[in-house]
Amino acid sequence: MNDSRPIRAKSGTNHEGTSAHNRRVMIDALRINGALSRADLARATRLTKQTVSNIIEELERDGLVSSQEAVRRGRGQPSTPYGLVPEGAFAIGLQIDRHVTRAVAVDLVGSVLVRDEAGLPPGGPSNGTKVILDLVAGIRSKLAGIVEQSETRLVGLGAAMPGPFGVAGSGDDPWMMEAWQKFPLLETLTAGTGLDVGLQNDAAAAATAERMVGAAHGLDHAVCLFVGYGIGAGLILNGELYRGTNGNAGEIGMALLFADGKSTPLEHRASLASLYQHLSVDPAEPGLYARINDLALRGDQSIDAWVEVAAVDLRWSIHLIETLFDPQTVILCGSAPEALVNRLIAAIGPLLPSIAERRGRTLPRLQSGMADPWSVALGAAAGPISRAFDPRFAAILKDSL
């Protein structure tokens, strides 16, 4: 039970007709802080003790919360902490990329229980959807073998793929999966799985993973600069993921840089795709992730040459992000190997002067996040958990001090 540091929680409301919102506020407080007593929950959420007690009893009946061993503080009466039950809910996360698809199953607290991947055949969605549906079916079968009641507690399927969405392309742009963009993906996945399906871009999914179990956990304002085949930014603003009007918020990889009299999108210069071109390698090459990680660890000259150029553009990107969004921190994450991310962070410094440069900072302006090819699928899985349990009714929220 958390009794030594401030409890982070959104405020509930004691008005009538808001019990669903208050349930979400309580679950969110337990997810962020860990086990808490009823008194702690009442203080943090500004709900009455009776309201908290009623909701705790309801969540216990629903199998989402359980009591833990009583804890004594000082000379007072012992208090009973309550924590989330990991097996209270499950979700499937699906990443669809240009050459591969990955799927994971997570529990209520974001622990990965099952994961698997498959190569996507040529031919776009007409050939790839069967591979994807078979992959998801296999994940569900393996999850049911681990947790018998998982199917009855499965809250949905989250899918993630590169954006931007709804933007006309040239038809052969390697940075855009245009055939998949035009395909009725949500309808196909819903019909093929029988689950509630949501879709977001890969940078937003990576930010969701960071918010749930990574460097953005417990933060209200953070931007995740995602370096994958392309580049994007996942925006966590006021404690929630901001997607924009068409789900394209944060597509910073499309920002134009001007050099030598011509304009070039950022992701054409500082993404993994640009690195693959620099190294003259096939992105679908088996073992490429491990190979690049090894080259970065050994200080390969070709890697260092790319890092030197990419760092300049990413340093500018971080300055722009800080200027526009004033985040608590910028998190460099993505499907790039960890050794490569570490070299990028080292080369990006020192950061450009910005409004983020101030006294009293408790977090670094730039820090590393998940450098893992599975992070997008993890974030996609966190999406259904978030939709089912996170507080989102801003109109009835009171500011938490």
C-alpha positions in Angstrom: 0.0 0.0 0.0 1.3 3.4 -0.9 1.8 5.4 2.3 5.1 7.4 1.7 4.5 9.3 -1.5 1.6 11.5 -2.9 -1.3 9.5 -4.4 -2.0 10.4 -8.0 -5.7 10.2 -8.9 -8.3 12.0 -10.9 -11.3 13.3 -8.9 -14.6 11.6 -8.8 -17.9 13.3 -8.3 -20.6 12.7 -5.7 -23.4 13.8 -7.9 -26.1 11.3 -8.8 -25.8 9.3 -12.1 -22.0 9.3 -12.2 -21.3 5.8 -10.7 -19.7 4.5 -13.9 -17.3 7.4 -14.0 -16.4 6.9 -10.3 -15.7 3.2 -11.0 -13.2 4.3 -13.6 -11.6 6.9 -11.4 -11.1 4.2 -8.7 -9.6 1.7 -11.1 -7.3 4.3 -12.5 -6.1 5.3 -9.1 -5.3 1.7 -8.2 -3.6 1.2 -11.6 -1.3 4.2 -11.2 -0.5 3.9 -7.4 -0.9 0.2 -6.6 -2.9 -1.0 -3.6 -4.7 1.7 -1.6 -7.0 1.7 1.4 -10.5 3.0 1.3 -9.5 6.1 3.2 -6.6 6.7 0.8 -9.0 6.3 -2.2 -11.5 8.7 -0.6 -8.9 11.4 0.0 -7.3 11.1 -3.5 -10.5 11.0 -5.5 -12.5 13.4 -3.3 -15.4 10.9 -3.0 -17.2 10.2 0.2 -16.1 7.2 2.3 -19.5 5.6 1.7 -19.2 6.1 -2.1 -15.8 4.5 -2.0 -17.0 1.6 0.1 -19.9 0.9 -2.2 -17.7 1.0 -5.3 -15.0 -1.2 -3.7 -17.7 -3.8 -2.9 -19.0 -3.6 -6.4 -15.6 -4.0 -8.0 -14.9 -7.0 -5.7 -18.1 -8.7 -6.8 -17.1 -8.1 -10.4 -13.6 -9.7 -9.9 -11.7 -6.5 -10.7 -10.4 -5.7 -7.2 -9.4 -7.8 -4.2 -8.4 -7.0 -0.6 -4.9 -7.6 0.7 -3.4 -8.2 4.1 -4.2 -5.4 6.6 -1.5 -2.9 7.2 -1.0 -1.0 10.5 0.3 2.6 10.4 1.6 4.0 13.6 -0.8 3.6 16.6 -4.0 3.7 14.5 -6.3 0.9 13.5 -4.9 -1.4 10.7 -6.3 -0.6 7.3 -7.0 -3.0 4.4 -5.4 -2.1 1.1 -7.2 -3.0 -2.2 -5.5 -3.8 -5.5 -6.5 -4.7 -9.0 -6.9 -8.3 -9.9 -4.8 -9.0 -13.0 -7.1 -11.7 -14.2 -10.1 -9.3 -14.0 -9.8 -8.4 -17.7 -7.8 -9.3 -20.8 -7.2 -7.7 -24.1 -5.6 -8.6 -27.4 -3.1 -6.2 -29.1 -2.3 -6.4 -32.8 0.4 -4.6 -34.8 0.2 -4.6 -38.5 3.4 -3.4 -40.2 4.8 -3.6 -43.7 6.4 -7.0 -43.5 5.2 -8.5 -40.2 2.3 -8.7 -37.8 2.6 -9.2 -34.1 -0.1 -10.0 -31.5 -0.1 -10.1 -27.7 -2.5 -10.9 -24.9 -2.4 -8.7 -21.7 -4.2 -8.7 -18.4 -5.8 -5.8 -16.6 -2.4 -4.5 -15.3 -0.7 -4.7 -18.7 1.4 -7.9 -18.1 2.0 -9.8 -21.4 0.8 -13.4 -21.1 1.1 -14.6 -24.7 2.7 -13.2 -27.8 3.4 -14.4 -31.3 4.2 -13.0 -34.8 3.9 -13.9 -38.4 5.3 -12.6 -41.7 2.9 -10.8 -43.9 2.8 -12.2 -47.5 2.9 -9.9 -50.6 -0.4 -8.8 -51.9 -1.6 -6.5 -49.2 -4.7 -7.1 -47.2 -6.2 -9.6 -49.6 -3.6 -12.1 -48.6 -2.6 -10.7 -45.2 -6.0 -10.7 -43.4 -6.1 -14.5 -43.2 -2.7 -14.5 -41.6 -3.7 -11.9 -39.1 -7.0 -13.6 -38.1 -5.2 -16.9 -37.7 -2.6 -15.2 -35.5 -5.3 -13.6 -33.3 -7.1 -17.0 -33.0 -3.9 -18.7 -31.9 -3.3 -16.0 -29.3 -6.8 -16.4 -27.9 -6.4 -20.2 -27.8 -3.1 -20.0 -25.9 -4.5 -17.5 -23.5 -7.5 -19.8 -22.8 -5.0 -22.5 -22.0 -3.4 -20.3 -19.4 -6.6 -18.7 -17.9 -9.7 -20.7 -18.3 -12.2 -17.8 -18.0 -10.2 -15.5 -20.3 -12.8 -15.5 -23.2 -15.5 -14.2 -20.9 -13.3 -11.4 -19.6 -11.9 -10.3 -23.0 -12.7 -6.6 -23.4 -11.6 -6.2 -27.0 -9.0 -6.1 -29.7 -6.7 -3.1 -30.2 -5.0 -2.8 -33.6 -2.2 -0.4 -34.6 -0.5 0.3 -37.9 1.4 3.2 -39.5 -0.5 6.4 -40.2 -1.5 8.8 -41.4 -5.1 7.7 -41.9 -7.3 9.0 -44.7 -4.5 10.7 -46.6 -4.2 10.2 -50.4 -0.8 8.7 -51.3 1.1 8.1 -54.5 0.4 4.3 -54.4 4.0 3.3 -54.0 5.1 5.4 -51.0 7.1 3.0 -48.8 6.2 5.1 -45.7 2.5 4.6 -46.2 0.6 1.3 -46.3 -2.0 2.7 -48.7 -3.6 -0.6 -49.6 -4.2 -1.3 -46.0 -5.5 2.2 -45.4 -8.2 1.8 -48.1 -9.2 -1.7 -46.8 -12.2 -2.1 -44.4 -9.8 -3.3 -41.7 -12.0 -2.6 -38.6 -15.0 -4.3 -40.2 -13.0 -7.4 -41.2 -11.4 -7.8 -37.8 -14.7 -7.3 -36.0 -16.4 -9.9 -38.2 -13.5 -12.3 -38.0 -13.0 -12.2 -34.2 -16.4 -11.2 -32.8 -14.6 -8.6 -30.6 -14.9 -4.9 -30.2 -12.0 -3.5 -32.3 -10.2 -0.1 -32.1 -7.5 1.2 -34.4 -4.7 3.8 -33.8 -1.4 4.6 -35.4 1.7 2.9 -34.2 3.2 6.0 -32.4 -0.1 6.4 -30.4 0.1 2.8 -29.5 3.7 3.1 -28.3 2.6 6.1 -26.1 -0.2 4.0 -24.7 2.3 1.3 -23.7 4.6 3.9 -22.1 1.6 5.3 -20.2 0.5 1.9 -18.9 3.8 0.2 -18.0 6.6 2.5 -19.2 8.3 5.8 -18.7 5.1 7.8 -19.0 3.3 5.8 -16.2 1.7 8.3 -13.9 2.5 11.4 -16.0 -0.1 13.8 -17.2 1.8 15.5 -20.0 4.4 13.5 -22.0 5.2 13.1 -25.7 6.6 9.8 -27.0 8.8 10.4 -30.0 8.5 7.0 -31.8 11.3 5.9 -34.1 10.2 2.9 -36.2 10.1 2.3 -40.0 8.7 5.9 -39.9 8.6 8.5 -37.2 5.6 9.7 -35.2 4.8 11.3 -31.8 2.3 9.9 -29.3 0.7 12.7 -27.4 -0.3 12.3 -23.7 -2.1 15.5 -22.8 -3.9 16.0 -19.5 -3.5 12.3 -18.7 -5.2 11.1 -21.9 -3.9 10.1 -25.3 -4.7 12.9 -27.9 -5.5 11.5 -31.3 -6.7 14.6 -33.2 -9.7 14.9 -35.6 -8.8 12.0 -37.9 -6.5 10.0 -35.6 -3.4 11.6 -37.2 -2.2 13.8 -34.3 1.5 13.5 -33.8 2.5 12.7 -37.4 5.7 14.6 -37.0 7.5 12.3 -39.5 5.7 14.2 -42.2 7.1 17.5 -41.1 9.2 19.0 -43.9 12.9 19.9 -43.4 14.6 22.2 -45.8 18.2 21.6 -46.8 20.2 22.1 -49.9 17.3 24.0 -51.6 14.8 21.1 -51.2 12.3 19.9 -48.7 12.4 16.4 -47.2 10.0 14.8 -44.7 11.7 14.1 -41.3 11.1 10.4 -41.5 12.9 10.2 -44.8 16.1 11.2 -42.9 15.9 9.9 -39.3 13.7 6.7 -39.4 14.6 3.0 -39.5 13.6 3.0 -43.1 16.3 5.7 -43.8 18.8 3.5 -41.9 17.9 0.5 -43.9 18.5 2.5 -47.1 21.8 3.8 -45.7 22.9 0.2 -44.9 21.4 -1.2 -48.2 19.6 -3.9 -46.3 16.1 -5.5 -46.9 13.7 -4.5 -44.1 12.2 -8.0 -44.2 15.6 -9.7 -43.6 15.4 -12.2 -40.8 17.3 -11.2 -37.7 17.8 -7.6 -38.8 16.8 -6.2 -35.4 19.5 -8.2 -33.7 22.0 -7.4 -36.4 21.5 -3.6 -36.1 21.6 -3.9 -32.3 25.0 -5.7 -32.5 26.3 -3.1 -35.0 25.3 -0.3 -32.7 26.9 -2.0 -29.7 30.2 -2.4 -31.6 30.2 1.2 -32.8 30.0 0.4 -36.5 31.1 3.3 -38.6 28.0 3.1 -40.9 25.7 3.2 -37.9 27.6 6.1 -36.4 27.4 8.0 -39.6 23.6 7.6 -39.8 23.2 8.4 -36.1 25.2 11.7 -36.5 22.8 12.9 -39.2 19.6 11.6 -37.6 20.5 13.1 -34.2 20.5 16.6 -35.7 16.9 16.2 -37.1 15.6 14.5 -33.9 17.2 17.3 -31.8 15.1 19.8 -33.8 12.0 17.6 -33.4 12.4 17.6 -29.6 12.7 21.4 -29.6 9.5 21.7 -31.7 7.6 19.2 -29.4 8.7 21.1 -26.3 7.6 24.4 -27.8 4.2 23.2 -28.9 3.2 20.9 -26.1 5.2 21.9 -23.0 5.4 18.3 -21.8 6.9 17.1 -18.5 9.3 15.0 -20.6 9.9 13.7 -24.1 10.4 9.9 -24.3 12.4 8.4 -27.2 10.9 5.0 -27.9 10.0 2.7 -30.8 10.9 -0.5 -32.6 14.5 0.5 -32.9 17.0 -1.7 -31.1 17.9 -0.5 -27.6 21.6 0.0 -28.4 20.6 2.2 -31.4 18.2 4.3 -29.2 21.0 4.7 -26.6 23.4 6.0 -29.3 20.8 8.4 -30.6 20.1 9.8 -27.2 23.8 10.3 -26.6 24.2 12.0 -30.0 21.1 14.2 -29.6 22.6 16.0 -26.6 23.0 18.7 -25.7 19.4 19.7 -26.5 18.5 23.0 -28.0 17.5 25.8 -25.7 13.7 25.8 -25.2 10.9 26.7 -22.8 11.4 23.3 -21.2 14.8 24.5 -19.8 13.9 25.7 -16.3 14.8 25.3 -12.7 13.2 22.7 -10.5 12.7 20.1 -13.1 12.1 16.6 -11.6 12.3 14.8 -14.9 14.9 15.0 -17.7 13.8 16.8 -20.9 14.6 13.7 -22.9 14.7 10.1 -21.7 14.6 6.6 -23.2 11.5 4.5 -23.3 10.7 1.1 -24.6 13.0 0.0 -27.4 11.2 -3.1 -28.3 9.6 -4.4 -31.5 6.7 -5.6 -29.3 5.9 -2.2 -27.8 3.3 -1.3 -30.5 1.4 -4.5 -30.0 1.5 -4.0 -26.2 0.2 -0.4 -26.6 -2.5 -1.7 -29.0 -3.6 -4.2 -26.3 -3.7 -1.4 -23.7 -6.2 0.5 -25.9 -9.2 -1.8 -25.1 -8.3 -1.8 -21.4 -8.2 2.0 -21.4 -11.5 2.3 -23.2 -13.1 -0.1 -20.8 -11.7 1.2 -17.5 -10.0 4.7 -17.8 -12.0 7.8 -16.7 -12.8 9.9 -19.8 -15.7 12.1 -18.9 -13.9 15.4 -18.8 -17.2 17.4 -18.3 -17.7 16.1 -14.8 -14.1 16.0 -13.7 -12.8 18.4 -11.0 -9.2 19.4 -11.2 -7.0 17.4 -8.9 -4.6 19.4 -6.8 
